[in-house]
Structure formats: C-alpha cells, structure tokens
Amino acid sequence: MATSSTDQLPPTGYLRLPQIIGNAKAEPPTPALIPVSKSTWWQGVKDGRFPKSVKLSARTTAWKVEDIRALIDQLATESAA
C-alpha cells in the first residue's frame, strides 16, 4: 500500500511555506506537498483556493497542518474525479 504525503505530516501543528511548496535549494532538498510556485501559492491564498495563513510572530507566517491535510485530500479528490 502506497503512503500518501499526508501520512508524513504530524496530526497538529504548523507548516511554513517551504515545507508546503518545497525547497530544492535546502540541504537536503525539501519535497513539495503541493507543487506550486510561491507566487501561485500566495495568489491562491488571496483567492481563497488555499487556506489562510496564521501569523505566529511579526516575521513568521505558517499554516495549520489540519488545513494543509484537508487541502491535499481535496486536491486528490478533484484530480480523481
């Protein structure tokens, strides 16, 4: 049985943008959960296609793991239809 990308996520917590869209320049590279560009991600947040962010501090933005898990499940359902 293949594992989905949501199986590797913690049950609760927060994810930063590079953890969601990936970071090929990191060592080791971070694989993308949702393979879109940074500008596409932010436009999707603005348009309501992607979850709203949470400000953890003045310079730290993150997304709830639960919201990202739901988005991945939604995108998988849409692509299967």
Wavefront OBJ file of the C-alpha trace (Angstrom):
o trace
v 0.000 0.000 0.000
v 1.449 3.366 -1.029
v 1.748 6.078 1.585
v 0.278 9.463 0.810
v 2.044 12.723 1.560
v -0.393 13.390 4.415
v 0.826 10.270 6.248
v 4.131 12.037 6.918
v 2.524 15.108 8.488
v 2.113 15.480 12.241
v -1.511 15.366 13.476
v -1.421 19.013 14.622
v 0.901 21.969 14.422
v 2.047 24.434 11.800
v 3.912 24.302 8.500
v 5.994 27.074 6.967
v 5.781 27.812 3.240
v 8.938 25.888 2.204
v 7.514 22.792 3.896
v 4.356 23.124 1.781
v 5.687 24.109 -1.657
v 9.124 22.526 -1.222
v 12.627 23.954 -1.330
v 15.042 22.466 -3.860
v 17.903 24.628 -2.552
v 17.718 23.274 1.007
v 20.200 20.645 2.138
v 18.707 18.077 1.925
v 16.048 19.334 -0.534
v 12.518 19.629 0.876
v 9.957 17.844 -1.326
v 6.767 19.734 -2.159
v 3.478 18.661 -0.611
v 1.714 20.974 -3.057
v 3.931 21.607 -6.109
v 3.214 25.238 -6.962
v 5.365 28.360 -7.071
v 5.485 30.863 -4.231
v 3.535 33.458 -6.248
v 0.881 30.885 -7.222
v 0.547 29.875 -3.563
v 0.065 33.449 -2.349
v -2.446 34.189 -5.141
v -4.349 31.035 -4.149
v -4.436 32.199 -0.526
v -5.718 35.598 -1.674
v -8.364 33.987 -3.915
v -9.473 31.535 -1.214
v -8.312 28.400 -3.105
v -5.663 27.722 -0.436
v -6.015 28.034 3.371
v -5.491 31.300 5.211
v -2.163 31.780 6.921
v -1.573 32.263 10.640
v 0.867 34.896 11.899
v 2.988 33.284 14.619
v 5.080 36.445 15.051
v 5.816 39.661 13.169
v 8.053 37.815 10.679
v 6.714 34.267 10.872
v 3.789 33.045 8.791
v 2.557 29.459 8.874
v -0.418 27.277 8.023
v -2.238 24.774 10.225
v -1.329 21.170 9.424
v -5.011 20.282 9.544
v -5.788 22.850 6.816
v -2.959 21.616 4.579
v -4.017 17.987 5.087
v -7.595 18.917 4.087
v -6.318 20.791 1.008
v -4.216 17.804 -0.106
v -7.220 15.499 0.336
v -9.437 17.952 -1.598
v -6.937 18.217 -4.472
v -6.602 14.425 -4.617
v -10.382 14.027 -4.770
v -10.658 16.639 -7.531
v -7.918 15.018 -9.618
v -9.537 11.565 -9.236
v -12.903 12.823 -10.490
l 1 2 3 4 5 6 7 8 9 10 11 12 13 14 15 16 17 18 19 20 21 22 23 24 25 26 27 28 29 30 31 32 33 34 35 36 37 38 39 40 41 42 43 44 45 46 47 48 49 50 51 52 53 54 55 56 57 58 59 60 61 62 63 64 65 66 67 68 69 70 71 72 73 74 75 76 77 78 79 80 81
